Amino acid sequence: MQSSLIGKIQKANMYAREPERIAFSEFSTTFRGEHDSYDVSFREGRWSCACHFFPTSGICSHVMALQKLIGPMLPMEARYWPVSSPVPGTNGH
């Protein structure tokens, strides 16, 4: 393997351990819930989910799960709770 490629792999591993280096501005994904799959997106500073709960509440378990998963990579206004804090009512689990 080329030494320059080894250096790139090492740098990639370092970057992967520092998710705060990444800042999503928009994305869309399919989230497989317990009952169905839902399109979830973050665009122009707003969340959207195709589940039945989101339109009336502006939040849902699918969006909250994504926020927990990629929280350090989201702009502050896209986070429903601080990344380092547990979700209220979950005892940190």
PDB file of N, CA, C and O in Angstrom, chain B, residues numbered from 101:
ATOM      1  N   MET B 101       0.838  -1.170   0.000  1.00  0.00           N
ATOM      2  CA  MET B 101       0.000   0.000   0.000  1.00  0.00           C
ATOM      3  C   MET B 101       0.887   1.238   0.000  1.00  0.00           C
ATOM      4  O   MET B 101       1.932   1.248   0.651  1.00  0.00           O
ATOM      5  N   GLN B 102       0.493   2.263  -0.709  1.00  0.00           N
ATOM      6  CA  GLN B 102       1.266   3.499  -0.762  1.00  0.00           C
ATOM      7  C   GLN B 102       1.293   4.183   0.596  1.00  0.00           C
ATOM      8  O   GLN B 102       0.294   4.183   1.316  1.00  0.00           O
ATOM      9  N   SER B 103       2.431   4.763   0.945  1.00  0.00           N
ATOM     10  CA  SER B 103       2.547   5.440   2.231  1.00  0.00           C
ATOM     11  C   SER B 103       1.596   6.632   2.319  1.00  0.00           C
ATOM     12  O   SER B 103       1.102   6.942   3.403  1.00  0.00           O
ATOM     13  N   SER B 104       1.332   7.305   1.200  1.00  0.00           N
ATOM     14  CA  SER B 104       0.410   8.440   1.230  1.00  0.00           C
ATOM     15  C   SER B 104      -1.017   7.976   1.538  1.00  0.00           C
ATOM     16  O   SER B 104      -1.770   8.688   2.203  1.00  0.00           O
ATOM     17  N   LEU B 105      -1.385   6.796   1.062  1.00  0.00           N
ATOM     18  CA  LEU B 105      -2.711   6.258   1.344  1.00  0.00           C
ATOM     19  C   LEU B 105      -2.820   5.841   2.813  1.00  0.00           C
ATOM     20  O   LEU B 105      -3.871   6.017   3.429  1.00  0.00           O
ATOM     21  N   ILE B 106      -1.765   5.302   3.364  1.00  0.00           N
ATOM     22  CA  ILE B 106      -1.746   4.932   4.790  1.00  0.00           C
ATOM     23  C   ILE B 106      -1.986   6.182   5.638  1.00  0.00           C
ATOM     24  O   ILE B 106      -2.746   6.137   6.606  1.00  0.00           O
ATOM     25  N   GLY B 107      -1.352   7.283   5.288  1.00  0.00           N
ATOM     26  CA  GLY B 107      -1.551   8.542   5.998  1.00  0.00           C
ATOM     27  C   GLY B 107      -2.992   9.011   5.911  1.00  0.00           C
ATOM     28  O   GLY B 107      -3.537   9.518   6.892  1.00  0.00           O
ATOM     29  N   LYS B 108      -3.615   8.849   4.756  1.00  0.00           N
ATOM     30  CA  LYS B 108      -5.021   9.245   4.576  1.00  0.00           C
ATOM     31  C   LYS B 108      -5.944   8.364   5.411  1.00  0.00           C
ATOM     32  O   LYS B 108      -6.920   8.856   5.977  1.00  0.00           O
ATOM     33  N   ILE B 109      -5.653   7.086   5.494  1.00  0.00           N
ATOM     34  CA  ILE B 109      -6.458   6.173   6.311  1.00  0.00           C
ATOM     35  C   ILE B 109      -6.346   6.554   7.784  1.00  0.00           C
ATOM     36  O   ILE B 109      -7.342   6.561   8.507  1.00  0.00           O
ATOM     37  N   GLN B 110      -5.137   6.868   8.221  1.00  0.00           N
ATOM     38  CA  GLN B 110      -4.943   7.282   9.616  1.00  0.00           C
ATOM     39  C   GLN B 110      -5.703   8.573   9.920  1.00  0.00           C
ATOM     40  O   GLN B 110      -6.319   8.698  10.978  1.00  0.00           O
ATOM     41  N   LYS B 111      -5.659   9.525   9.001  1.00  0.00           N
ATOM     42  CA  LYS B 111      -6.369  10.787   9.189  1.00  0.00           C
ATOM     43  C   LYS B 111      -7.880  10.540   9.198  1.00  0.00           C
ATOM     44  O   LYS B 111      -8.596  11.138  10.001  1.00  0.00           O
ATOM     45  N   ALA B 112      -8.363   9.681   8.330  1.00  0.00           N
ATOM     46  CA  ALA B 112      -9.792   9.356   8.295  1.00  0.00           C
ATOM     47  C   ALA B 112     -10.241   8.736   9.615  1.00  0.00           C
ATOM     48  O   ALA B 112     -11.319   9.054  10.116  1.00  0.00           O
ATOM     49  N   ASN B 113      -9.420   7.856  10.177  1.00  0.00           N
ATOM     50  CA  ASN B 113      -9.741   7.250  11.479  1.00  0.00           C
ATOM     51  C   ASN B 113      -9.800   8.304  12.576  1.00  0.00           C
ATOM     52  O   ASN B 113     -10.668   8.249  13.447  1.00  0.00           O
ATOM     53  N   MET B 114      -8.881   9.259  12.537  1.00  0.00           N
ATOM     54  CA  MET B 114      -8.890  10.341  13.519  1.00  0.00           C
ATOM     55  C   MET B 114     -10.159  11.185  13.356  1.00  0.00           C
ATOM     56  O   MET B 114     -10.822  11.498  14.345  1.00  0.00           O
ATOM     57  N   TYR B 115     -10.497  11.551  12.136  1.00  0.00           N
ATOM     58  CA  TYR B 115     -11.698  12.346  11.877  1.00  0.00           C
ATOM     59  C   TYR B 115     -12.960  11.616  12.334  1.00  0.00           C
ATOM     60  O   TYR B 115     -13.874  12.237  12.876  1.00  0.00           O
ATOM     61  N   ALA B 116     -13.012  10.317  12.121  1.00  0.00           N
ATOM     62  CA  ALA B 116     -14.193   9.535  12.497  1.00  0.00           C
ATOM     63  C   ALA B 116     -14.413   9.535  14.009  1.00  0.00           C
ATOM     64  O   ALA B 116     -15.542   9.351  14.463  1.00  0.00           O
ATOM     65  N   ARG B 117     -13.372   9.736  14.781  1.00  0.00           N
ATOM     66  CA  ARG B 117     -13.495   9.811  16.242  1.00  0.00           C
ATOM     67  C   ARG B 117     -13.879  11.209  16.722  1.00  0.00           C
ATOM     68  O   ARG B 117     -14.070  11.426  17.919  1.00  0.00           O
ATOM     69  N   GLU B 118     -13.992  12.146  15.799  1.00  0.00           N
ATOM     70  CA  GLU B 118     -14.317  13.533  16.135  1.00  0.00           C
ATOM     71  C   GLU B 118     -15.519  14.009  15.313  1.00  0.00           C
ATOM     72  O   GLU B 118     -15.363  14.844  14.422  1.00  0.00           O
ATOM     73  N   PRO B 119     -16.717  13.489  15.604  1.00  0.00           N
ATOM     74  CA  PRO B 119     -17.885  13.821  14.777  1.00  0.00           C
ATOM     75  C   PRO B 119     -18.236  15.307  14.781  1.00  0.00           C
ATOM     76  O   PRO B 119     -18.938  15.771  13.883  1.00  0.00           O
ATOM     77  N   GLU B 120     -17.761  16.064  15.778  1.00  0.00           N
ATOM     78  CA  GLU B 120     -18.059  17.487  15.820  1.00  0.00           C
ATOM     79  C   GLU B 120     -17.397  18.252  14.666  1.00  0.00           C
ATOM     80  O   GLU B 120     -17.716  19.418  14.436  1.00  0.00           O
ATOM     81  N   ARG B 121     -16.486  17.608  13.946  1.00  0.00           N
ATOM     82  CA  ARG B 121     -15.874  18.221  12.769  1.00  0.00           C
ATOM     83  C   ARG B 121     -16.862  18.321  11.604  1.00  0.00           C
ATOM     84  O   ARG B 121     -16.666  19.121  10.688  1.00  0.00           O
ATOM     85  N   ILE B 122     -17.910  17.519  11.638  1.00  0.00           N
ATOM     86  CA  ILE B 122     -18.876  17.437  10.553  1.00  0.00           C
ATOM     87  C   ILE B 122     -20.100  18.259  10.928  1.00  0.00           C
ATOM     88  O   ILE B 122     -20.549  18.225  12.073  1.00  0.00           O
ATOM     89  N   ALA B 123     -20.637  18.996   9.965  1.00  0.00           N
ATOM     90  CA  ALA B 123     -21.846  19.779  10.214  1.00  0.00           C
ATOM     91  C   ALA B 123     -22.835  19.556   9.070  1.00  0.00           C
ATOM     92  O   ALA B 123     -22.654  20.073   7.967  1.00  0.00           O
ATOM     93  N   PHE B 124     -23.874  18.784   9.348  1.00  0.00           N
ATOM     94  CA  PHE B 124     -24.915  18.569   8.354  1.00  0.00           C
ATOM     95  C   PHE B 124     -25.695  19.859   8.148  1.00  0.00           C
ATOM     96  O   PHE B 124     -26.071  20.516   9.119  1.00  0.00           O
ATOM     97  N   SER B 125     -25.939  20.224   6.912  1.00  0.00           N
ATOM     98  CA  SER B 125     -26.817  21.348   6.634  1.00  0.00           C
ATOM     99  C   SER B 125     -28.161  20.830   6.138  1.00  0.00           C
ATOM    100  O   SER B 125     -29.194  21.472   6.327  1.00  0.00           O
ATOM    101  N   GLU B 126     -28.137  19.669   5.505  1.00  0.00           N
ATOM    102  CA  GLU B 126     -29.382  19.018   5.108  1.00  0.00           C
ATOM    103  C   GLU B 126     -29.115  17.555   4.790  1.00  0.00           C
ATOM    104  O   GLU B 126     -28.006  17.179   4.412  1.00  0.00           O
ATOM    105  N   PHE B 127     -30.144  16.741   4.949  1.00  0.00           N
ATOM    106  CA  PHE B 127     -30.064  15.332   4.589  1.00  0.00           C
ATOM    107  C   PHE B 127     -31.468  14.748   4.571  1.00  0.00           C
ATOM    108  O   PHE B 127     -32.410  15.340   5.098  1.00  0.00           O
ATOM    109  N   SER B 128     -31.589  13.599   3.969  1.00  0.00           N
ATOM    110  CA  SER B 128     -32.840  12.843   4.033  1.00  0.00           C
ATOM    111  C   SER B 128     -32.489  11.377   4.134  1.00  0.00           C
ATOM    112  O   SER B 128     -31.459  10.926   3.631  1.00  0.00           O
ATOM    113  N   THR B 129     -33.365  10.643   4.794  1.00  0.00           N
ATOM    114  CA  THR B 129     -33.108   9.228   5.011  1.00  0.00           C
ATOM    115  C   THR B 129     -34.423   8.484   5.149  1.00  0.00           C
ATOM    116  O   THR B 129     -35.475   9.097   5.333  1.00  0.00           O
ATOM    117  N   THR B 130     -34.366   7.192   5.061  1.00  0.00           N
ATOM    118  CA  THR B 130     -35.524   6.348   5.335  1.00  0.00           C
ATOM    119  C   THR B 130     -35.280   5.684   6.682  1.00  0.00           C
ATOM    120  O   THR B 130     -34.246   5.054   6.902  1.00  0.00           O
ATOM    121  N   PHE B 131     -36.231   5.832   7.563  1.00  0.00           N
ATOM    122  CA  PHE B 131     -36.122   5.299   8.919  1.00  0.00           C
ATOM    123  C   PHE B 131     -37.095   4.135   9.033  1.00  0.00           C
ATOM    124  O   PHE B 131     -38.299   4.315   8.847  1.00  0.00           O
ATOM    125  N   ARG B 132     -36.586   2.936   9.337  1.00  0.00           N
ATOM    126  CA  ARG B 132     -37.444   1.757   9.515  1.00  0.00           C
ATOM    127  C   ARG B 132     -37.935   1.726  10.955  1.00  0.00           C
ATOM    128  O   ARG B 132     -37.184   1.370  11.862  1.00  0.00           O
ATOM    129  N   GLY B 133     -39.186   2.096  11.165  1.00  0.00           N
ATOM    130  CA  GLY B 133     -39.777   2.050  12.490  1.00  0.00           C
ATOM    131  C   GLY B 133     -40.323   0.661  12.775  1.00  0.00           C
ATOM    132  O   GLY B 133     -40.091  -0.274  12.009  1.00  0.00           O
ATOM    133  N   GLU B 134     -41.041   0.528  13.868  1.00  0.00           N
ATOM    134  CA  GLU B 134     -41.611  -0.769  14.229  1.00  0.00           C
ATOM    135  C   GLU B 134     -42.737  -1.193  13.296  1.00  0.00           C
ATOM    136  O   GLU B 134     -42.927  -2.382  13.041  1.00  0.00           O
ATOM    137  N   HIS B 135     -43.490  -0.205  12.783  1.00  0.00           N
ATOM    138  CA  HIS B 135     -44.676  -0.533  11.990  1.00  0.00           C
ATOM    139  C   HIS B 135     -44.532  -0.233  10.508  1.00  0.00           C
ATOM    140  O   HIS B 135     -45.243  -0.812   9.687  1.00  0.00           O
ATOM    141  N   ASP B 136     -43.623   0.663  10.158  1.00  0.00           N
ATOM    142  CA  ASP B 136     -43.500   1.084   8.771  1.00  0.00           C
ATOM    143  C   ASP B 136     -42.163   1.792   8.599  1.00  0.00           C
ATOM    144  O   ASP B 136     -41.429   1.999   9.566  1.00  0.00           O
ATOM    145  N   SER B 137     -41.859   2.156   7.376  1.00  0.00           N
ATOM    146  CA  SER B 137     -40.678   2.974   7.085  1.00  0.00           C
ATOM    147  C   SER B 137     -41.139   4.390   6.791  1.00  0.00           C
ATOM    148  O   SER B 137     -42.190   4.600   6.186  1.00  0.00           O
ATOM    149  N   TYR B 138     -40.331   5.373   7.231  1.00  0.00           N
ATOM    150  CA  TYR B 138     -40.726   6.772   7.099  1.00  0.00           C
ATOM    151  C   TYR B 138     -39.582   7.587   6.509  1.00  0.00           C
ATOM    152  O   TYR B 138     -38.414   7.365   6.829  1.00  0.00           O
ATOM    153  N   ASP B 139     -39.933   8.524   5.649  1.00  0.00           N
ATOM    154  CA  ASP B 139     -38.945   9.462   5.129  1.00  0.00           C
ATOM    155  C   ASP B 139     -38.759  10.547   6.172  1.00  0.00           C
ATOM    156  O   ASP B 139     -39.722  11.189   6.591  1.00  0.00           O
ATOM    157  N   VAL B 140     -37.515  10.750   6.590  1.00  0.00           N
ATOM    158  CA  VAL B 140     -37.177  11.775   7.562  1.00  0.00           C
ATOM    159  C   VAL B 140     -36.133  12.672   6.903  1.00  0.00           C
ATOM    160  O   VAL B 140     -35.207  12.191   6.249  1.00  0.00           O
ATOM    161  N   SER B 141     -36.297  13.982   7.084  1.00  0.00           N
ATOM    162  CA  SER B 141     -35.338  14.898   6.482  1.00  0.00           C
ATOM    163  C   SER B 141     -35.074  16.100   7.379  1.00  0.00           C
ATOM    164  O   SER B 141     -35.853  16.419   8.277  1.00  0.00           O
ATOM    165  N   PHE B 142     -33.968  16.744   7.108  1.00  0.00           N
ATOM    166  CA  PHE B 142     -33.611  18.006   7.740  1.00  0.00           C
ATOM    167  C   PHE B 142     -33.188  18.930   6.612  1.00  0.00           C
ATOM    168  O   PHE B 142     -32.171  18.691   5.960  1.00  0.00           O
ATOM    169  N   ARG B 143     -33.959  19.981   6.377  1.00  0.00           N
ATOM    170  CA  ARG B 143     -33.694  20.936   5.291  1.00  0.00           C
ATOM    171  C   ARG B 143     -34.066  22.335   5.751  1.00  0.00           C
ATOM    172  O   ARG B 143     -35.060  22.533   6.449  1.00  0.00           O
ATOM    173  N   GLU B 144     -33.256  23.293   5.351  1.00  0.00           N
ATOM    174  CA  GLU B 144     -33.510  24.701   5.659  1.00  0.00           C
ATOM    175  C   GLU B 144     -33.805  24.907   7.147  1.00  0.00           C
ATOM    176  O   GLU B 144     -34.666  25.702   7.523  1.00  0.00           O
ATOM    177  N   GLY B 145     -33.058  24.161   7.989  1.00  0.00           N
ATOM    178  CA  GLY B 145     -33.190  24.313   9.425  1.00  0.00           C
ATOM    179  C   GLY B 145     -34.426  23.687  10.045  1.00  0.00           C
ATOM    180  O   GLY B 145     -34.759  23.977  11.194  1.00  0.00           O
ATOM    181  N   ARG B 146     -35.108  22.831   9.298  1.00  0.00           N
ATOM    182  CA  ARG B 146     -36.346  22.226   9.803  1.00  0.00           C
ATOM    183  C   ARG B 146     -36.335  20.713   9.604  1.00  0.00           C
ATOM    184  O   ARG B 146     -35.849  20.192   8.600  1.00  0.00           O
ATOM    185  N   TRP B 147     -36.887  20.036  10.598  1.00  0.00           N
ATOM    186  CA  TRP B 147     -37.076  18.586  10.529  1.00  0.00           C
ATOM    187  C   TRP B 147     -38.399  18.286   9.849  1.00  0.00           C
ATOM    188  O   TRP B 147     -39.324  19.097   9.871  1.00  0.00           O
ATOM    189  N   SER B 148     -38.474  17.112   9.247  1.00  0.00           N
ATOM    190  CA  SER B 148     -39.720  16.616   8.672  1.00  0.00           C
ATOM    191  C   SER B 148     -39.714  15.100   8.783  1.00  0.00           C
ATOM    192  O   SER B 148     -38.685  14.458   8.569  1.00  0.00           O
ATOM    193  N   CYS B 149     -40.867  14.530   9.117  1.00  0.00           N
ATOM    194  CA  CYS B 149     -41.007  13.076   9.144  1.00  0.00           C
ATOM    195  C   CYS B 149     -42.382  12.723   8.596  1.00  0.00           C
ATOM    196  O   CYS B 149     -43.366  13.412   8.867  1.00  0.00           O
ATOM    197  N   ALA B 150     -42.441  11.658   7.832  1.00  0.00           N
ATOM    198  CA  ALA B 150     -43.686  11.238   7.202  1.00  0.00           C
ATOM    199  C   ALA B 150     -44.578  10.400   8.117  1.00  0.00           C
ATOM    200  O   ALA B 150     -45.630   9.932   7.683  1.00  0.00           O
ATOM    201  N   CYS B 151     -44.176  10.202   9.382  1.00  0.00           N
ATOM    202  CA  CYS B 151     -45.021   9.417  10.286  1.00  0.00           C
ATOM    203  C   CYS B 151     -46.271  10.217  10.659  1.00  0.00           C
ATOM    204  O   CYS B 151     -46.346  11.418  10.402  1.00  0.00           O
ATOM    205  N   HIS B 152     -47.238   9.550  11.261  1.00  0.00           N
ATOM    206  CA  HIS B 152     -48.507  10.204  11.605  1.00  0.00           C
ATOM    207  C   HIS B 152     -48.388  11.143  12.798  1.00  0.00           C
ATOM    208  O   HIS B 152     -49.190  12.069  12.919  1.00  0.00           O
ATOM    209  N   PHE B 153     -47.431  10.940  13.668  1.00  0.00           N
ATOM    210  CA  PHE B 153     -47.294  11.736  14.884  1.00  0.00           C
ATOM    211  C   PHE B 153     -46.645  13.101  14.625  1.00  0.00           C
ATOM    212  O   PHE B 153     -47.016  14.094  15.251  1.00  0.00           O
ATOM    213  N   PHE B 154     -45.692  13.149  13.717  1.00  0.00           N
ATOM    214  CA  PHE B 154     -44.910  14.363  13.506  1.00  0.00           C
ATOM    215  C   PHE B 154     -45.733  15.592  13.120  1.00  0.00           C
ATOM    216  O   PHE B 154     -45.509  16.652  13.703  1.00  0.00           O
ATOM    217  N   PRO B 155     -46.666  15.515  12.175  1.00  0.00           N
ATOM    218  CA  PRO B 155     -47.377  16.739  11.756  1.00  0.00           C
ATOM    219  C   PRO B 155     -48.120  17.459  12.887  1.00  0.00           C
ATOM    220  O   PRO B 155     -48.229  18.685  12.864  1.00  0.00           O
ATOM    221  N   THR B 156     -48.619  16.735  13.852  1.00  0.00           N
ATOM    222  CA  THR B 156     -49.358  17.384  14.928  1.00  0.00           C
ATOM    223  C   THR B 156     -48.459  17.819  16.079  1.00  0.00           C
ATOM    224  O   THR B 156     -48.833  18.706  16.847  1.00  0.00           O
ATOM    225  N   SER B 157     -47.285  17.214  16.212  1.00  0.00           N
ATOM    226  CA  SER B 157     -46.411  17.496  17.347  1.00  0.00           C
ATOM    227  C   SER B 157     -45.128  18.228  16.985  1.00  0.00           C
ATOM    228  O   SER B 157     -44.528  18.886  17.835  1.00  0.00           O
ATOM    229  N   GLY B 158     -44.708  18.122  15.747  1.00  0.00           N
ATOM    230  CA  GLY B 158     -43.440  18.725  15.341  1.00  0.00           C
ATOM    231  C   GLY B 158     -42.227  17.977  15.845  1.00  0.00           C
ATOM    232  O   GLY B 158     -41.103  18.470  15.749  1.00  0.00           O
ATOM    233  N   ILE B 159     -42.445  16.793  16.380  1.00  0.00           N
ATOM    234  CA  ILE B 159     -41.382  15.926  16.900  1.00  0.00           C
ATOM    235  C   ILE B 159     -41.909  14.497  16.841  1.00  0.00           C
ATOM    236  O   ILE B 159     -43.121  14.279  16.834  1.00  0.00           O
ATOM    237  N   CYS B 160     -41.019  13.543  16.801  1.00  0.00           N
ATOM    238  CA  CYS B 160     -41.421  12.134  16.826  1.00  0.00           C
ATOM    239  C   CYS B 160     -40.216  11.294  17.235  1.00  0.00           C
ATOM    240  O   CYS B 160     -39.094  11.795  17.313  1.00  0.00           O
ATOM    241  N   SER B 161     -40.458  10.037  17.488  1.00  0.00           N
ATOM    242  CA  SER B 161     -39.374   9.153  17.921  1.00  0.00           C
ATOM    243  C   SER B 161     -38.309   8.983  16.846  1.00  0.00           C
ATOM    244  O   SER B 161     -37.141   8.771  17.168  1.00  0.00           O
ATOM    245  N   HIS B 162     -38.689   9.073  15.577  1.00  0.00           N
ATOM    246  CA  HIS B 162     -37.733   8.892  14.483  1.00  0.00           C
ATOM    247  C   HIS B 162     -36.756  10.069  14.440  1.00  0.00           C
ATOM    248  O   HIS B 162     -35.549   9.871  14.305  1.00  0.00           O
ATOM    249  N   VAL B 163     -37.276  11.286  14.555  1.00  0.00           N
ATOM    250  CA  VAL B 163     -36.428  12.475  14.571  1.00  0.00           C
ATOM    251  C   VAL B 163     -35.557  12.476  15.826  1.00  0.00           C
ATOM    252  O   VAL B 163     -34.365  12.775  15.753  1.00  0.00           O
ATOM    253  N   MET B 164     -36.145  12.143  16.972  1.00  0.00           N
ATOM    254  CA  MET B 164     -35.364  12.125  18.210  1.00  0.00           C
ATOM    255  C   MET B 164     -34.237  11.095  18.147  1.00  0.00           C
ATOM    256  O   MET B 164     -33.134  11.356  18.628  1.00  0.00           O
ATOM    257  N   ALA B 165     -34.501   9.942  17.566  1.00  0.00           N
ATOM    258  CA  ALA B 165     -33.458   8.917  17.440  1.00  0.00           C
ATOM    259  C   ALA B 165     -32.326   9.413  16.548  1.00  0.00           C
ATOM    260  O   ALA B 165     -31.153   9.216  16.866  1.00  0.00           O
ATOM    261  N   LEU B 166     -32.668  10.050  15.439  1.00  0.00           N
ATOM    262  CA  LEU B 166     -31.630  10.591  14.564  1.00  0.00           C
ATOM    263  C   LEU B 166     -30.838  11.687  15.254  1.00  0.00           C
ATOM    264  O   LEU B 166     -29.621  11.778  15.093  1.00  0.00           O
ATOM    265  N   GLN B 167     -31.525  12.514  16.018  1.00  0.00           N
ATOM    266  CA  GLN B 167     -30.826  13.574  16.738  1.00  0.00           C
ATOM    267  C   GLN B 167     -29.818  12.986  17.715  1.00  0.00           C
ATOM    268  O   GLN B 167     -28.702  13.492  17.832  1.00  0.00           O
ATOM    269  N   LYS B 168     -30.194  11.936  18.410  1.00  0.00           N
ATOM    270  CA  LYS B 168     -29.273  11.281  19.334  1.00  0.00           C
ATOM    271  C   LYS B 168     -28.111  10.635  18.579  1.00  0.00           C
ATOM    272  O   LYS B 168     -26.971  10.662  19.042  1.00  0.00           O
ATOM    273  N   LEU B 169     -28.402  10.068  17.439  1.00  0.00           N
ATOM    274  CA  LEU B 169     -27.395   9.357  16.664  1.00  0.00           C
ATOM    275  C   LEU B 169     -26.362  10.293  16.048  1.00  0.00           C
ATOM    276  O   LEU B 169     -25.165  10.013  16.098  1.00  0.00           O
ATOM    277  N   ILE B 170     -26.811  11.390  15.474  1.00  0.00           N
ATOM    278  CA  ILE B 170     -25.902  12.292  14.766  1.00  0.00           C
ATOM    279  C   ILE B 170     -25.839  13.674  15.417  1.00  0.00           C
ATOM    280  O   ILE B 170     -25.370  14.628  14.796  1.00  0.00           O
ATOM    281  N   GLY B 171     -26.302  13.788  16.651  1.00  0.00           N
ATOM    282  CA  GLY B 171     -26.377  15.066  17.347  1.00  0.00           C
ATOM    283  C   GLY B 171     -25.165  15.964  17.227  1.00  0.00           C
ATOM    284  O   GLY B 171     -25.325  17.145  16.919  1.00  0.00           O
ATOM    285  N   PRO B 172     -23.945  15.458  17.457  1.00  0.00           N
ATOM    286  CA  PRO B 172     -22.778  16.342  17.382  1.00  0.00           C
ATOM    287  C   PRO B 172     -22.566  16.930  15.993  1.00  0.00           C
ATOM    288  O   PRO B 172     -21.847  17.918  15.841  1.00  0.00           O
ATOM    289  N   MET B 173     -23.184  16.331  14.982  1.00  0.00           N
ATOM    290  CA  MET B 173     -23.003  16.799  13.608  1.00  0.00           C
ATOM    291  C   MET B 173     -24.139  17.708  13.146  1.00  0.00           C
ATOM    292  O   MET B 173     -24.172  18.110  11.983  1.00  0.00           O
ATOM    293  N   LEU B 174     -25.068  18.035  14.042  1.00  0.00           N
ATOM    294  CA  LEU B 174     -26.194  18.892  13.694  1.00  0.00           C
ATOM    295  C   LEU B 174     -25.965  20.310  14.190  1.00  0.00           C
ATOM    296  O   LEU B 174     -25.312  20.513  15.213  1.00  0.00           O
ATOM    297  N   PRO B 175     -26.499  21.293  13.470  1.00  0.00           N
ATOM    298  CA  PRO B 175     -26.440  22.649  14.014  1.00  0.00           C
ATOM    299  C   PRO B 175     -27.247  22.711  15.314  1.00  0.00           C
ATOM    300  O   PRO B 175     -28.181  21.931  15.498  1.00  0.00           O
ATOM    301  N   MET B 176     -26.898  23.619  16.203  1.00  0.00           N
ATOM    302  CA  MET B 176     -27.549  23.696  17.512  1.00  0.00           C
ATOM    303  C   MET B 176     -29.071  23.799  17.405  1.00  0.00           C
ATOM    304  O   MET B 176     -29.784  23.197  18.207  1.00  0.00           O
ATOM    305  N   GLU B 177     -29.569  24.541  16.441  1.00  0.00           N
ATOM    306  CA  GLU B 177     -31.024  24.707  16.325  1.00  0.00           C
ATOM    307  C   GLU B 177     -31.746  23.423  15.906  1.00  0.00           C
ATOM    308  O   GLU B 177     -32.972  23.353  15.996  1.00  0.00           O
ATOM    309  N   ALA B 178     -31.016  22.421  15.456  1.00  0.00           N
ATOM    310  CA  ALA B 178     -31.616  21.156  15.047  1.00  0.00           C
ATOM    311  C   ALA B 178     -31.640  20.137  16.174  1.00  0.00           C
ATOM    312  O   ALA B 178     -32.179  19.042  16.010  1.00  0.00           O
ATOM    313  N   ARG B 179     -31.059  20.488  17.321  1.00  0.00           N
ATOM    314  CA  ARG B 179     -30.985  19.576  18.455  1.00  0.00           C
ATOM    315  C   ARG B 179     -32.129  19.870  19.409  1.00  0.00           C
ATOM    316  O   ARG B 179     -32.368  21.021  19.774  1.00  0.00           O
ATOM    317  N   TYR B 180     -32.832  18.819  19.807  1.00  0.00           N
ATOM    318  CA  TYR B 180     -33.943  18.983  20.730  1.00  0.00           C
ATOM    319  C   TYR B 180     -33.486  18.974  22.176  1.00  0.00           C
ATOM    320  O   TYR B 180     -34.227  19.419  23.052  1.00  0.00           O
ATOM    321  N   TRP B 181     -32.301  18.486  22.449  1.00  0.00           N
ATOM    322  CA  TRP B 181     -31.709  18.504  23.777  1.00  0.00           C
ATOM    323  C   TRP B 181     -30.206  18.493  23.580  1.00  0.00           C
ATOM    324  O   TRP B 181     -29.727  18.056  22.533  1.00  0.00           O
ATOM    325  N   PRO B 182     -29.456  18.960  24.557  1.00  0.00           N
ATOM    326  CA  PRO B 182     -27.991  18.975  24.405  1.00  0.00           C
ATOM    327  C   PRO B 182     -27.452  17.575  24.139  1.00  0.00           C
ATOM    328  O   PRO B 182     -27.947  16.595  24.696  1.00  0.00           O
ATOM    329  N   VAL B 183     -26.458  17.487  23.303  1.00  0.00           N
ATOM    330  CA  VAL B 183     -25.882  16.202  22.904  1.00  0.00           C
ATOM    331  C   VAL B 183     -25.350  15.434  24.097  1.00  0.00           C
ATOM    332  O   VAL B 183     -25.482  14.210  24.143  1.00  0.00           O
ATOM    333  N   SER B 184     -24.754  16.112  25.060  1.00  0.00           N
ATOM    334  CA  SER B 184     -24.141  15.412  26.176  1.00  0.00           C
ATOM    335  C   SER B 184     -25.145  15.026  27.267  1.00  0.00           C
ATOM    336  O   SER B 184     -24.799  14.274  28.179  1.00  0.00           O
ATOM    337  N   SER B 185     -26.375  15.527  27.188  1.00  0.00           N
ATOM    338  CA  SER B 185     -27.370  15.237  28.218  1.00  0.00           C
ATOM    339  C   SER B 185     -28.263  14.078  27.811  1.00  0.00           C
ATOM    340  O   SER B 185     -28.540  13.901  26.625  1.00  0.00           O
ATOM    341  N   PRO B 186     -28.713  13.294  28.765  1.00  0.00           N
ATOM    342  CA  PRO B 186     -29.647  12.205  28.445  1.00  0.00           C
ATOM    343  C   PRO B 186     -31.016  12.776  28.082  1.00  0.00           C
ATOM    344  O   PRO B 186     -31.349  13.908  28.436  1.00  0.00           O
ATOM    345  N   VAL B 187     -31.787  11.980  27.380  1.00  0.00           N
ATOM    346  CA  VAL B 187     -33.145  12.362  27.032  1.00  0.00           C
ATOM    347  C   VAL B 187     -33.979  12.370  28.303  1.00  0.00           C
ATOM    348  O   VAL B 187     -33.913  11.418  29.080  1.00  0.00           O
ATOM    349  N   PRO B 188     -34.774  13.436  28.541  1.00  0.00           N
ATOM    350  CA  PRO B 188     -35.590  13.473  29.756  1.00  0.00           C
ATOM    351  C   PRO B 188     -36.458  12.219  29.892  1.00  0.00           C
ATOM    352  O   PRO B 188     -37.085  11.777  28.929  1.00  0.00           O
ATOM    353  N   GLY B 189     -36.485  11.659  31.095  1.00  0.00           N
ATOM    354  CA  GLY B 189     -37.320  10.489  31.370  1.00  0.00           C
ATOM    355  C   GLY B 189     -36.718   9.161  30.981  1.00  0.00           C
ATOM    356  O   GLY B 189     -37.386   8.132  31.079  1.00  0.00           O
ATOM    357  N   THR B 190     -35.457   9.155  30.534  1.00  0.00           N
ATOM    358  CA  THR B 190     -34.863   7.885  30.106  1.00  0.00           C
ATOM    359  C   THR B 190     -33.769   7.408  31.039  1.00  0.00           C
ATOM    360  O   THR B 190     -33.231   6.318  30.845  1.00  0.00           O
ATOM    361  N   ASN B 191     -33.429   8.189  32.037  1.00  0.00           N
ATOM    362  CA  ASN B 191     -32.329   7.854  32.958  1.00  0.00           C
ATOM    363  C   ASN B 191     -31.029   7.639  32.217  1.00  0.00           C
ATOM    364  O   ASN B 191     -30.171   6.868  32.646  1.00  0.00           O
ATOM    365  N   GLY B 192     -30.891   8.352  31.065  1.00  0.00           N
ATOM    366  CA  GLY B 192     -29.641   8.271  30.304  1.00  0.00           C
ATOM    367  C   GLY B 192     -29.517   7.055  29.432  1.00  0.00           C
ATOM    368  O   GLY B 192     -28.461   6.845  28.836  1.00  0.00           O
ATOM    369  N   HIS B 193     -30.568   6.225  29.324  1.00  0.00           N
ATOM    370  CA  HIS B 193     -30.480   5.005  28.503  1.00  0.00           C
ATOM    371  C   HIS B 193     -31.435   5.094  27.345  1.00  0.00           C
ATOM    372  O   HIS B 193     -31.514   4.169  26.537  1.00  0.00           O
TER     373      HIS B 193
END
